[in-house]
Amino acid sequence: MTNRDPSGSTQALYRLSAPIKDYAWGSTTLLADLTGAPRTTTPQAEMWFGTHPTTPTRLDDGRSLADLADLPYLVKLLAAEQPLSIQAHPTIAQAQAGFAAENAAGIPLDDPERTYRDANHKPEMLVALTDFTALAGFRDPKASAETFTTLAQLVDDAALTATLQTMARQLAQGKLKDVFGQLVDTDGPFWQPAGWTQAIFTAVEAADVDDENLRNALAAAHIHPDDPGALVTLLMNLTHLAPGEAIFVPDGTIHAYVSGLGLEIMATSDNVIRGGLTVKHIDIDELDRVVSYSPSRPPLLSPTVKHHENVLVTQFDPPVEDFELNRYDVPADSGMRIAAGAPHVVVCTHGSGQLSSNGEVVDVSPGTGVYLPGDEHDVDLSSAAHGVTMFIASQPGH
């Protein structure tokens, strides 16, 4: 991680202007309500605080944050009103190979058919700011087998019934990869317009089945008809996070966020290999090479919680070298001092307060981002009348 200011400035605090991504799965209310901005008619999905070259965060003077630093992590405020794509992220070796291959093929970086946007991996962690629903990792295939047996009983098509029964048997035998491959095969019957996927969810809706996994899959099918990604969700762990709970998604883990507002931190990368529930480019062959087919429990991350006088400090320490995250809940009219000997990114998510260092002061409120370049000066966090919550991202050991 490098830190520089070509202007020669000795500034201790830089207020950030975060670009907003308007992906279709975003929300017209969640980010607006958080920041106090007017609600929009266009979905707002993500606010980016980082130095990724495709979407640089700006400083107040219009310069890019990348002019000051090359951060190994990217912080986002993520607002989902609809499910994100079924996806996984590559290892560093896979990303380097894929990025080089697409460069050699002459595919422009902004080509919508491109899979690799950079040569980095993208492990990520999300901390829920509201109730948040996510799909992450493959669940026990025996549980999925029961769901596919139910589907076989609901549909009224002999060939489809037989296929679903076969899939249920395969899942009961642990043949997760085989079933996944059949579902996402773009030349297979599940991808056909008004075909098997639509028939399955028409039957599910008519039956009004009281099954949480099927209800979630049906909701996805309403948004993406004829997309078997809705069926893939039945192979995955459906997880509900309360505010403050966190999920860590390592390389190779299949996942899709479903709904809610969260603060996300990841390695600086935009490599997303998609397999469904999206209008964007999908790459089934590459997803198959990248994804891990080992079932697992939902990848929840347990933080360390401690008190520093009257400030609640929550430490999220994911098993990666790219990033770590601390949350500071400062009660009304209180404060604490932290050492800032390395670059940090601060994002406020609740209340109001101030950051001060070396005689400089920045007022913060929800959605405010601040870059701390790191020097010998400590930083004071302080709250106003109703308290403040700030997340501070950094790199372990720095």
N, C-alpha and C positions, 0 to 999 in steps of 0.2 A: 504494500500500500504506500503510495507516494502522496506527499502533501506539499503544495507549492502555491505561490501567488506572484505571478509575473509582474504585477503592478508595484510590488514592494510593500504592500500594505501590511501592517502589523495588527490587523483587526482580530479580535478574539471571538466574535460572534457574527455569523452571517445568516440573516433571515432568508428563507428559501421560498421560491415560487414554484409549486409543484404542478406539472402538467396533468391534465385529467384525460383519461382514456374513455371513449364513449362506446365501448363494446355493447353489443345487443343484449347481453345477459345482465347488464348493469341495472341500477335502480334510479328512478327519478326523484327519490325522497331521501335515501339513507345518507349519502354524503352531504346533501343540502341541509338536512336536519342536523347533522353533526357540526357542520361549520357555520350554520346560521345564514347560509346563502339562500336565495330564492330557489324554490323547486323548479325543475326543468321539465321540458317535454321530451328531451333526448336522454336516454339512459346514461348515467355516469357510473363507470365501473371501477376505475382505479385512479388514485393519485400517486405519482411516482416521486420518491425522494432518493436520488442516486445519480450515478454517472454513466449509466448505460448509454452507448452512443446513439441508439435509435430514438431515445426519449430523454434528453438531458434536462435535469432540474436547473432552474435559473436562480441567479442572485438578484437582489434588488436593483443592481445597476445594469442588469440585462446580460451579464456574462453567464456562462455555463458553470455549474459547480465543477464540471470536469476540468475547467481551467485551473482549479485549485487542488484537486485531488483525483486519485484513481482508486475509488473505493471497491473493495472486494464483495461488498454486500449492497443490496437494493431494498429499501423499505417502501412498502405500499400501504395505503388505506384501500381496502377492497370491499366493494358493495355489490352483493349478488341478489338479484331478484328472481333470476332463472338459473337453472343448472349450467355450470361451465362445461366445456367439452370433457369427454373421457380422455385422459391424457396420462403421460408419464414423461420423466425427464432423464436424459442420458448421463452416464458417467463422464468424467473429463476425457478419457480415452475415446469413448464413442463420439463425444461432441467434436473433438479435434479431427477425427477421421471423417465424420459427416460434413463438417464445415469445409474441410479441405476438398472433399469430393465435389461438393456443390460449387465451390469456387472454381475448381478445375473445369467443371461442366459449363461455366460461364453464366450461371443463374444469378441474376442481380439480387442484392440483399433485400430489396423491397418487393421482390416477386412474390405474389400471394401463394404460388405453388412451392415455395421454398420451405424446407423443414428446419434447417439449422441457420440461425441468425448470428451465431458467434461460436467460439471454440471452448466454451466453459460448461461445467455441469450446473445444476440448478436445484440442489436440495433446498427445501423451504419449510418455514414454520409459520403458523397462523395463530394469533391470539384473538379469541372472540371478544368483540366489544358489545355485541348484542347476542341474543340466542342465535346460534349458528348451526347449520346442518351441513355435513360433509360426507362424501363417500371416499374411503381411503383403504387401499389394500384389499386383497381377495379374502372373503370370509371362508369359513369351513365349508368345503364343497358338499359335505353331507347335508348341511342346512340348505344350500342352494338346490340340492337334489330334491328336497321336499317341495320347494317352490315350483320347480319345473314339473314335478308330478301333479301339482295342483293345476298348472297351466294345461297339461295334457288332458285333464278331466273337464276343463272348461270349454275348449275349442270344439268346433263341429266340422272337422275336416280330417278324414282318415289318414292322409299322408302327413299332415302336420301333427296330429296326435301321435303317430308312430315315431316321428322325429323327436318330439319333446320327451316321449317315454325313453327313447334311446339316450338322449342327453341326460335325463335324470339318472339312468343307470351308469353312464360314464362319470357323472359327478359323484355318485355314491362310491365309485371305484377310485376317486381322486384324479380323474383325467380332466383337470381344469383347462389345460392348454387346448385340448381337442375341442371342447365345447366353445371356448372363447373363439378359436379359429373359425368354427362353423358360423358363429353369429356375425362376425365382422367381415367375413368373406364378401367382398364387393361384387363378386359374380354369383353369389349364392341367393337362395330364395328369400332370405330375411331382408335383403336390401331392395327387393323389387317393389315398385310403386303399387299401392293397394294390394300388397302381398301378405306374406305370413306375419310380419310384425304388426301390421294394421289389424289383421284378423285376431291375433292374440289379445291386443288391447281393447278391441271391440268387445271381446268375450269377457275380459276382466271388468270392464266398465259395466256391462250388463249384469254381471254376477254380484257387483257391489261387495267384493271380498274384503273382509276385515283383516288385512295384513299390511303392516307398515311398509315393508319392502315393495309390495305390489302397488300400494298407493303412491309411493314415491316414483316408481317406474311409470305408472300411468300418467302422473303429472308431467314427467319428461316427454312421454309420447304425445301428449297434447300439444306441446311446443314444437316437437320434432317428429311429425308423423312419418312413418316408413323408415325411421332410423333405428336400427337394432341396438344402438347405444343404450336405449331405454331398457332393453333386455340384459345388456351387459351389467347394468347397475344391480341386477339380481344376483350377480356373482360377487358383489363387493360389500364391504362393511358400511352400513348406514350408521352414522355417528352424530349425536347431538351434543353440542358444546354449550355450556352456560357461559355468561360473560366472565372473562378472566381465565377460562380454560384454554389449553393450547394443544395443537396437533402438529407433529413433525413429519414431513413427507420426504424420505430420502430418495436418492437416485433409484430409478427403476420401479418405483411404487405407483401402481395405477391409482388414479384418484379423480375426483370431480367435486368441487365445491358446489353446494346446492342453493343455499340462501343465507343471508345475514350480512352483518358488517363486522369486519375484522381488520386487525393490523397484521400485515404479512412481512416477513423478512426472508431473504433468499440470497444465494450467491448471485453476483451480478451476471445475469444471463437472461435471454429471452427465448431459450430453446424449449419449445412445447411440441411434443409429438402426439398428435391427436388421432383418436380412433372412432369418434362419433359424437352425437349431440352438438353439432356445430355446422355452420355454413362455411367455415374455413377449411383449408386444405387438410385432408386426412392422409396419413401415410401408414397403412396397415402393416406393410412389410417391416418398416423401421420400428414401429411400435412393438412388433413381435420380437425383434432383436433386442430391444431395450428393456422390456418389462420383465419383472420377476414374477413367476407363477407360483411362488410359495405362499400358501395361505398364512395369514397372520391376524393377530388381534388388532383392533383399531389403534393406530400409532399415536396415542395420547402422550403428552410430555408433562411430567410432574415438575413444577418449578420449586425452588427454594425460597421460602418466605421468612423474612426477619424484620425486626423493627430497629430503626435508627432514631433513637429518642421517640418522637411521636410520628415519624414518617414510616409508612409501610413500604418495604422494598421487596419486590418480587424478581428473582433472578431466573431467567430462562437460559439454560445451558445445553443446547442441542449438540449432538456428537459430531460436529464438523469444525473445521478450522477457519471457515469463512466469516462466521458471525456469532455474536451472542447478543442478548437483549435483556435490559433491566427495566422494570416498571417502578415508577415512584409515585405513590399516592400521598400527596402532601395535604394535610388537613388545613382548615381555614386559618389564615393569618399565621402560617408557620413556614419553616424552610429548613434546608440542609445544604451542606457544601460537599461537592464531589471533586475529586482530582480529575483533571482533563489533560493528562500528559500524552494523549494520542487522539487522533481524529474520532469524532462522534457525530451521529445524526440524532437530533432530538425531534420527536413528534408529540404534540399535545393532543389528547383525545377527550379531555373532560375539564370543565371548570376554566379558571383563568389564573394567571400568575406572571412571573417574570423569570428570565435568566439574566444573570449579571456576571461580568468577569472583566477585570482590569479596567474598571470605570465605565464599561459599556453595558447597556441594558436593552433587552428585547422583551416586549410584552408578548405573551402567548395566550392563545385560546384554541379551542378544538379545530384541528386542521393545520395549525401553524407548524412549520418545520424550521429548524435552526441547525446550521452546521457549525461545529466546534472544531477548529483546525488542530487543537492540541498544542499546548506549550506549557510553560512553567506556571501559568496562572490557573488557580482553581476556579470553579464555577459554582455560583450560588443559585439554588432553585428556591423560589418562594411563591406562596399562594396568595390569592386575594380572599375576599370574604367567604367564598363558598368552597375553597379548596381547589386543587388542580391535580390532574394525572398526566404524567409525561413518561413516554417510552424513550429510552436512550440506547441506540444501537452502536456497537463497536466490534472490533475484531479481537478474538481471544489472544491474550498475551501482548496486546498493544495498548 
